[in-house]
Amino acid sequence: MQISTLELKEAVRAEREASFFRLRGGYPVALAGGVWWAALGLAGYRLHSHSQWILLTFYCSALIFPLAILLGRLFRINFMADRTAVSDVIFPAMGSMLLFWPMAITAFWVYPELVPLILGVGMSIMWPVVGWSYGRTALFSTHAVVRAVVCFGLWNWMPAGRFTVLPLAVSGIYLATVVALIVASSKSRQRAR
C-alpha cells in the first residue's frame, strides 16, 4: 500500500502533535536546564576565579541529562521510553549541539570570558530541531533566539555579570519556557485541538 506525500505529512504532523501532549513538551528537560544554569549563576558569586567556574561548567554539563531523566520520573513523563517516527531526530540534534565545545575549550585557553557566551548560545542550538519534533518549532525557536539575543546583550553591555547574571538570565529563559510548555501542553489545550 502506498501513501501520498500529503497523507505522510499529515501522519507525521499528527504523531508530532500527540508526542507533544503525551510528553508535555518535554518540560523536564527544560527544567533541568533551568536548574543547571541557576546553579552556574549562583556558583559565579561563590567561586574565586573564572577558571573555577569554567571547569565546574565543563565537568558538570554532563549532569543535565541525568537530572532531566530524574525530573521526568518525578513528574511521570518518561521521555526516554517514548519512541516515535520523529523522535530519532533528537539525538543527532543533541550531537550537533556538542560541536560548539571546541570553541568553548579554545576560549578557556585564550579568552576565558567568552566561555559563558559560547555556552549560552551553543547549548541552545538543538532547540529548533526539538521543537520541530514536537510540532512546536516556533515556541522552541523563540527560546533559542531570545537566549542568543539576551546572552549577546548581557555579555557585551554587562561585562561584570558574565559569570553570574548571564547564567541566571539563561535560567530565567528556561523557566519561562517551562511555563509556556506546561500551558501549551495542558489537557484543556489538548481538548481544544
N, C-alpha and C positions, 0 to 999 in steps of 0.2 A: 504494500500500500504506500503510495506516495502522497506527501502532503505539500501544499503550496507554500511558497515563501511567506505569504500573508498569514496562513494558518500557523506556521512555525513561529513567526514573530509574535503572534497572539499567545501561543502556548508558553513561550519564554517570558513574555510580559506577565502572564498570569502566575507563572512559577516564581518570578521575582517578587511580585506583589504578595503572594502567600508567604514567602520566606520572610519578608519584611515584618509582617504582622505576627507570624509564628515566633520569630526571634526578637520581637520588639525592637527592631532596627539595630540589634547588636549592641544595645546601650551599655552592657557590662564592659565591653572593650573600651568604649569611650570613657566610661567611669574610671577604669584602671589607668588610662592615660591622664585623666584629670588628677587622680591621686598621686601618680608618679611625678607630674610636673609641679604639683603643690609641694611635694617633699623636696624637690630640687630648689624651688624658690625659698623655702624655709632654710634649707642647707646653705644657701648663699649668704644668709645672715649669720650663720654659725661657724662656717669653715673659715680658716685663717688665710687661705690663698685660693686664687683662681685655679691653680693646678689641682688642688684637692677636690674642688667642685667638679672639674672636668673628669678626673679619674673616677670619682664616685659615679658620675653620669655614665661614663663608658662602661664601667663594671656592672652597674645596676640596671642598665637599659634592658637587659635580658629578663628582668623581673616583671616587666609589663605584661607579657603574655601569660605567665602563671597566675598573676593577680587577676587578669581578665577571666581566666578559667575558674578561679576561686569565686569571683563575684558572679559569674554565670551560674555556678552551682548554688550559691546563696540565694539568687533570685529565680532559680529554676528555669534558666534559659541555657540549654545545652547546645550552644552554637558549634561545638566541636563534633557532635554526633550528627548534626544536620547536614544531609547530603542532597544537593540538587544538581540539575544540569549546569547551572551557572556558578555554583559555589567553588568550582575548580579554579576560578579566576582569582580568588582571594590570595592564595599562597604565592603565585607569581607577582601579584601586586605588592605583597609584603617583601618579597625578594627584591623587587625594583627599588623599594624604599631603602634597602641596605646599600645601594650604590652611592649614597652620599657620604658613607663612612670614610672613604679615603680623603675626602675634603676635610672632614672634621678632625681626623688624626693629623693631617698636614697642618691644619690651622693650630692645633695644640702645640706643634713643634715651632711654628713660625710666628703666629699671632693669636695667642690663646683667647683673646677677647672676641674673636669671630665665632668660636665654638657654639655659644648659645644661639646665635642667629642661624648657623648651619643646621643645628639640631631642630630648632623651632620650625624652620621651613622644610628641611629634609624629611623629617618624620611625618609630614603631612602629605607627602607625595601619593600615598596609596589611597587617600580618602575619596577622590572622584571615582576610582575603579570600584571600591567597596560600595559606594553609593549606587553605581550602575547595577551591581549585583543585587541590590535590594529594590531597584526601580525608583531610587530617590537620588539621582545624580545631582540635582540642584541643591538639595539640603546638605549633602556631604561635601560637594564642591564649595559651597558657601563657607563651611568650616575651614577648608584648606586655604581659600582666598583671604578670608578675614584673618586667619592666623598668619599668613605670609605678610599681609599689609601691617598688622599690629606689630609683629616681630621686627620688620624693617623699620617702622616708625620708632619704636622704643629703642632699638639698637642705635639708631642714628641720633635721635634727639633726647635720649635719656641715658647717656653712657654709664652713669653711676648705677643704673638699675639693670645692667645686662645680665647679672648672675642672680638677681633677686626679683625685680619687678617683671622682667620679661618672662621667666618661667611661671610666675604667678598669673600673669596675663594669659599665657597659654592654658594654664589650668582652668581659668575662668571661661575661656572659649570652649574648652572641653565640657565643662559643667553646663554651660548654656546649650551646647549640642545635645547633651544627655537629656535635658528638659525637653528640647524640641523633639527628640526621638521618642521619648515616653508619650508625649502628647500626640504626635503623628501616628504612633502605632497603637493607640488606645483602642479598647473594644468599641467605643462609640464611633471612632473614625473608621474602624473596620466595617462596622454595620452600615455606615453611610456609603461606603464604596460598593 
